[in-house]
């Protein structure tokens, strides 16, 4: 386990009800291409905050990395349904492109 990963794991342990630690861990695992582990961390983040658009986007990316196009698309659609996703046109365009490329 790297120092960065250990730091994020510690965040999730110290603040289990905060989506930020789970999101940070999930993003790290996504960068490391550890897709199944990333999915678990990001699912926890969106469970804690269903309006966390960035976590939904990352969850979609993790599913896409794991070759699960159906779940990737569903997560990206959830991101579009968040308050941020409804008003951020650049996010909308980005996610529409990702879905088209699946």
Phi, psi and omega per residue, in radians:
X1 nan 2.262 3.128
X2 -1.319 2.914 3.093
X3 -1.080 -0.707 3.125
X4 -1.091 -0.800 3.139
X5 -1.085 -0.753 3.131
X6 -1.064 -0.675 3.126
X7 -1.107 -0.760 -3.132
X8 -1.214 -0.673 3.080
X9 -1.080 -0.743 3.117
X10 -1.076 -0.707 3.103
X11 -1.025 -0.744 -3.119
X12 -1.191 -0.524 -3.141
X13 -1.358 -0.687 -3.131
X14 -1.301 -0.579 -3.093
X15 -2.277 1.173 -3.036
X16 -1.106 -0.395 -3.119
X17 -1.652 0.098 3.101
X18 -1.731 2.173 -3.134
X19 -1.185 -0.407 -3.051
X20 -1.066 -0.748 3.133
X21 -1.116 -0.746 3.134
X22 -1.167 -0.691 3.085
X23 -1.097 -0.818 -3.122
X24 -1.078 -0.745 3.092
X25 -1.117 -0.778 3.136
X26 -1.075 -0.717 3.103
X27 -1.136 -0.724 3.100
X28 -1.046 -0.833 -3.126
X29 -1.128 -0.597 3.070
X30 -1.105 -0.790 3.103
X31 -1.047 -0.574 -3.140
X32 -1.467 0.012 -3.120
X33 1.080 0.531 3.059
X34 -1.712 1.220 -2.929
X35 -1.053 -0.834 -3.135
X36 -1.045 -0.697 3.116
X37 -1.192 -0.666 3.112
X38 -1.083 -0.767 3.122
X39 -0.987 -0.798 -3.104
X40 -1.071 -0.802 -3.122
X41 -1.147 -0.744 -3.108
X42 -1.251 -0.570 3.053
X43 -1.102 -0.640 3.086
X44 -1.137 -0.729 -3.139
X45 -1.068 -0.806 -3.113
X46 -1.290 -0.449 3.048
X47 -1.162 -0.655 3.140
X48 -1.320 -0.555 3.126
X49 -2.484 1.599 -3.096
X50 -1.109 -0.232 3.122
X51 -1.714 0.225 -3.088
X52 -1.449 1.512 -3.037
X53 -0.976 -0.787 -3.106
X54 -1.082 -0.614 3.117
X55 -1.217 -0.669 3.083
X56 -1.119 -0.712 3.115
X57 -1.077 -0.843 -3.133
X58 -1.113 -0.659 3.098
X59 -1.087 -0.729 3.062
X60 -1.061 -0.725 3.108
X61 -1.098 -0.707 3.131
X62 -1.133 -0.748 3.091
X63 -1.110 -0.712 3.112
X64 -1.089 -0.723 3.102
X65 -1.100 -0.547 3.121
X66 -1.509 0.159 3.114
X67 1.130 0.581 3.095
X68 -1.977 1.410 -3.041
X69 -1.096 -0.644 -3.118
X70 -1.092 -0.823 3.137
X71 -1.242 -0.593 3.092
X72 -1.052 -0.868 -3.130
X73 -1.074 -0.717 3.135
X74 -1.090 -0.715 3.131
X75 -1.169 -0.743 3.123
X76 -1.143 -0.628 3.075
X77 -1.142 -0.636 3.073
X78 -1.128 -0.668 3.088
X79 -1.050 -0.715 3.127
X80 -1.161 -0.435 -3.140
X81 -1.470 -0.122 3.109
X82 -1.326 2.812 3.094
X83 -0.947 -0.739 3.116
X84 -1.139 -0.769 -3.125
X85 -1.108 -0.521 -3.128
X86 -1.305 -0.417 -3.066
X87 -1.948 -0.222 -3.092
X88 -1.644 1.752 -3.067
X89 -1.161 -0.573 3.127
X90 -1.215 -0.632 3.056
X91 -1.135 -0.749 3.119
X92 -1.015 -0.826 -3.131
X93 -1.112 -0.717 -3.137
X94 -1.097 -0.817 -3.106
X95 -1.216 -0.639 3.071
X96 -1.079 -0.668 3.104
X97 -1.165 -0.771 3.121
X98 -1.026 -0.755 -3.127
X99 -1.164 -0.647 3.129
X100 -1.175 -0.517 -3.086
X101 -1.515 -0.121 -3.135
X102 -1.102 nan nan
